[in-house]
Amino acid sequence: MKLKGKVALVTGSSKGIGRGLAIGLGEAGARVAVHYKTDPAGAEETCRRISAQGGEAAAFAADIGSKSEFEGLIQAVAAAWGRLDVLVNNAARTRFGPVFEVTEEDFDDVVNTNLRGPFFGSVAAARVMLHNGGGSIINISSCAAKLMIEHHSTYAMAKGGLENLTRQMALELAPKIRVNAIAPAPTSNERNRAYDPDYDLKWGAKIPAGRVALVEDYAGPCVFLASDDSRFLTGQILNVDGGWTLRGLTPDLSGYDYSADRKRG
């Protein structure tokens, strides 16, 4: 088991991609801190799935858009298991829509969660990791940081910043701590199908691999970046996209229903 004896924290792992990453890290032997903000039941379900495969997991609550709460989360995980070896900055906010409709609240919400939080959380995690000899920080970016997609202004801006933060922190935290990122492709999940019931079909037609991603597609790359198999890899953005960025085409988004963003609060 590549991560046996390691402790990993995955933010936003009560569902979706985060849950898939947490389960994958647990399968590889890590003890997993499952973070949530408003979904304790989802976090407990993630923990249950990890435990069912013989792993160890516990749920932790925090608003990672708050510097003090993210720092408290890091300390709570370290106190529970005596160390922190892997931080996965997965939690994200979306506020999709035309630029003329972006409010100051929308802007702050996206930036605080997608960029500000990972900055201060990574600094706090790095301090703990150095006591254990080092570690790995994995940021979950997006192919939207590279390919311009209408209605994605705040999200793309924040994810682009996260990729530059990945490179900058890789430089400053070397050699003890490696910092890399995974950039997911369009992914089959409940949120995206709420935007458009035909999401999987429309986006899959634009991807050379012939389908959209599944949340399970990201677990292997995450375990690789968390483990010593990637010991000479830092400052890199790994596009796990089925070749989508090679083509860069998007479907017509004019009929999308973005009200699901508002319903999530």
C-alpha positions, 0 to 999 in steps of 0.5 A, a space after each residue: 500500500 503506497 500510502 500506508 502510515 500517511 495521513 491525508 486531508 481532502 477538502 470538500 470530500 463529502 461528495 463528488 470528485 473529493 469523495 472519489 479522491 478520499 476513497 482512492 487515498 484510503 485504498 492506498 493505505 492513508 488515513 483520511 481526513 474527510 472535510 465538509 462545510 455543510 454536509 455532515 451526512 455526506 462526509 460520514 458516507 465517505 468515511 463509511 465507504 473508506 472504512 468498508 474497504 478496511 481503511 481509516 477515516 474521520 470527518 472534520 468540519 470547517 469553512 475553508 474560505 476562512 483563514 482561521 477555520 482552515 488553520 484550525 482544520 489543519 491543527 485538528 487533523 494533526 492533533 487527531 493522528 499526530 501528523 499530516 503528509 498530504 493535503 488535497 485542496 479540492 473544495 470549490 465554489 461555482 458561480 457561473 453566469 455572464 460577467 454582467 451578472 456577477 455580484 461582489 458576493 459571488 466574486 468573493 465566494 468563489 475567490 475565497 474558497 477556490 484560491 484564498 483558502 488553498 493559499 492559507 491552508 497550504 501554508 498551515 499544512 506545510 508548517 506541519 508537514 515539515 515537522 514530519 520531514 515533508 509532504 505533498 500538496 495537491 491542488 485540484 484545478 480545472 481545464 477551465 483555467 486554460 480553455 475559455 468557456 463562456 459564463 466561467 469568468 470567476 471560476 476560471 480566474 480563480 483556477 488560473 490563480 491556483 495553477 500559478 500558486 501551485 508553481 510558486 509554492 513548489 518553488 518555495 517549499 522545495 525540497 521537502 514539500 512537493 506541490 502539484 495540481 490535477 486539472 479535471 475535465 468535464 465530469 459526470 456528476 449530479 451538479 453538472 447534470 443539474 445544469 443540463 440533463 444531457 451534460 454527459 452526452 454533449 460534453 463527451 462528444 467533444 472529448 477525444 476519449 469519447 466520454 466525460 470523466 468519472 470521479 474515479 478517474 482522478 483517484 489514481 493520479 491523486 495517489 501517484 502525486 501523493 506517493 513517493 512514485 512522484 518524488 521527483 515531480 513538483 510544480 506540475 499541472 496534470 491534465 486528466 482530461 481524456 485529451 479534451 485540452 487538445 481539442 478545446 471545443 465546448 458545446 452550446 451553453 445557451 440553454 444551461 440552467 445555472 440556478 443550481 448554483 444558487 440553490 446550494 447557497 
